[in-house]
Amino acid sequence: MLYFLLKTLFQIALRVFFRRFTVNNKHLLFSEGPLIVVSNHPNTLMDPVVTASLMKQNVYFLAKSSFFKPGIQGWLFHRLFMIPVYRREDVGEGGTAQNDATFAKCYEFLGKGGTLMVFPEGNSFMQRRIRPLKTGTARISLGAEAQHNFNLGLRIVPVGVNYSDPSRFRSDVFVNVGEPIHVKKFEAAYAEDPFKAAHILTDHIKERLEDLVIHTETDEEDALARQVEAVYQSKLVKELDLSESESEERFLITKGILQSIKYFEARQPERMHYLRTELQDYLQHLESVGLVPDAFKRIPNRREVAWGTVKTILYLVLGFPFYLFGVIHNYLPYLLPAKIARSLTKDIEFYAPIMMTIGMFTFPIFYALIGWAVHAWFGISGWALVGYLVALPITGFFVLHYWHRIQEARRNWIFFSLFSKRTTVLHSLLEQRNRLMAALEQAREEFLASFPENTAETKQA
């Protein structure tokens, strides 16, 4: 009952916390067990919530034993179908016997057709990469199958969770579900050498997960990929006639950018050094005048800048009363989760799940208190009170949109200033951008030409 209630609340909270929540191959999560769901782990407690919220069946989770503290926390984690794993770094050599009991419980649960969720990286780090995997998932799946002579039908479903900004409210998440891995296919390897089979299966899981996420080898590679995305992705999206909501296609574009970076780093490192320097100079120049790369998705003329500024000012003036109403009624419950999260932990990986969980309670409680206050103090009741309460979350979202328009107005004013007073700066930025776009276009053509099928198609055309 507690699991079902919290799952329902989190399903609602996730749609509020994330601006876009997109799932690819969602149907693969609805398979009947026995099933092990494996996922990358960039965002601590948010990752199991995101994936489990998509599944109809109850899900058991493997979680590190340090979460199971005495008292209410341990009681709660057990009630939420969590099974403790005793990692060597947490409990030393003494955890081996305890893990034998954990494995036995997993075998029993999977033997009854259950669904288990595991994060084989072990720890959570807010990075766009798959780190080395623990072999526990493979050992559990092979052990469960071995107990049933490899006739259990156990499958491992890999899931890649991709966040646009893991710690930010109203960011995007793209859940990429892969085709299941049938554990029975590793029966021969297990019969020959169970230890080696576990490593083979673990390597296979890692490869599958890398296909489902944005996987960068180093922080430097990730930084360069993000810079190319910031400058060049919008052009590719427009060229391919994609919308902002087509997360899978944008994901594939980023994968292509990473492939091209690896290609040129291996063959022309000096060219990549030049591109990295040019990107940094351009982005720093943009930042110095208060603009972001998206500001140049389409260069407006003077008339468009002036008219856009007028429209924005009208919107801001007419919408200010609603903005003020929304701020007064939503600022405190919006602010508290972030303040509490930062007071509870210094680990940024925990900010988002803590903020979302606390926000699930601060907003309803605060709205209830406001409703009680206006009824008691001003005598508002009936449909008028209902309308008042409905207006609270609506104006809360309006505040976010209003703030976005303020940022647009600021960018329009910067453009207006560049057009009218600082044309040299504008021309310098445009020259930098055009030089960069030409370099990126040339690199893209060379990269695509490196694939024989693309060359053949070009010749046929």
Secondary structure, DSSP 4 states (H G I P E B T S, - for coil): -HHHHHHHHHHHHHHHH-SEEEEESGGGGG--SSEEEEE--SSTTHHHHHHHTT-SS--EEEEEGGG--TTHHHHHHHHTTEEEE--HHHHGGGHHHHHHHHHHHHHHHHHTT-EEEE-TT-S---SSSPPPPPSHHHHHHHHHHHHTTT-S--EEEEEEEEESSTTSTT-EEEEEEPPPEEGGGGHHHHHH-HHHHHHHHHHHHHHHHHHHS---SSHHHHHHHHHHIIIIIHHHHHHTT--TT-HHHHHHHHHHHHHHHHHHHHH-HHHHHHHHHHHHHHHHHHHHTT--GGGGSS---HHHHHHHHHHHHHHHHHHHHHHHHHHHHHHHHHHHHHHHHHHH-S-GGGHHHHHHHHHHHHHHHHHHHHHHHHHHHH---HHHHHHHHHHHHHHHHHHHHHHHHHHHHHHHHHHHHHHHT-HHHHHHHHHHHHHHHHHHHHHHHHHHHTSHHHHHHHHH-
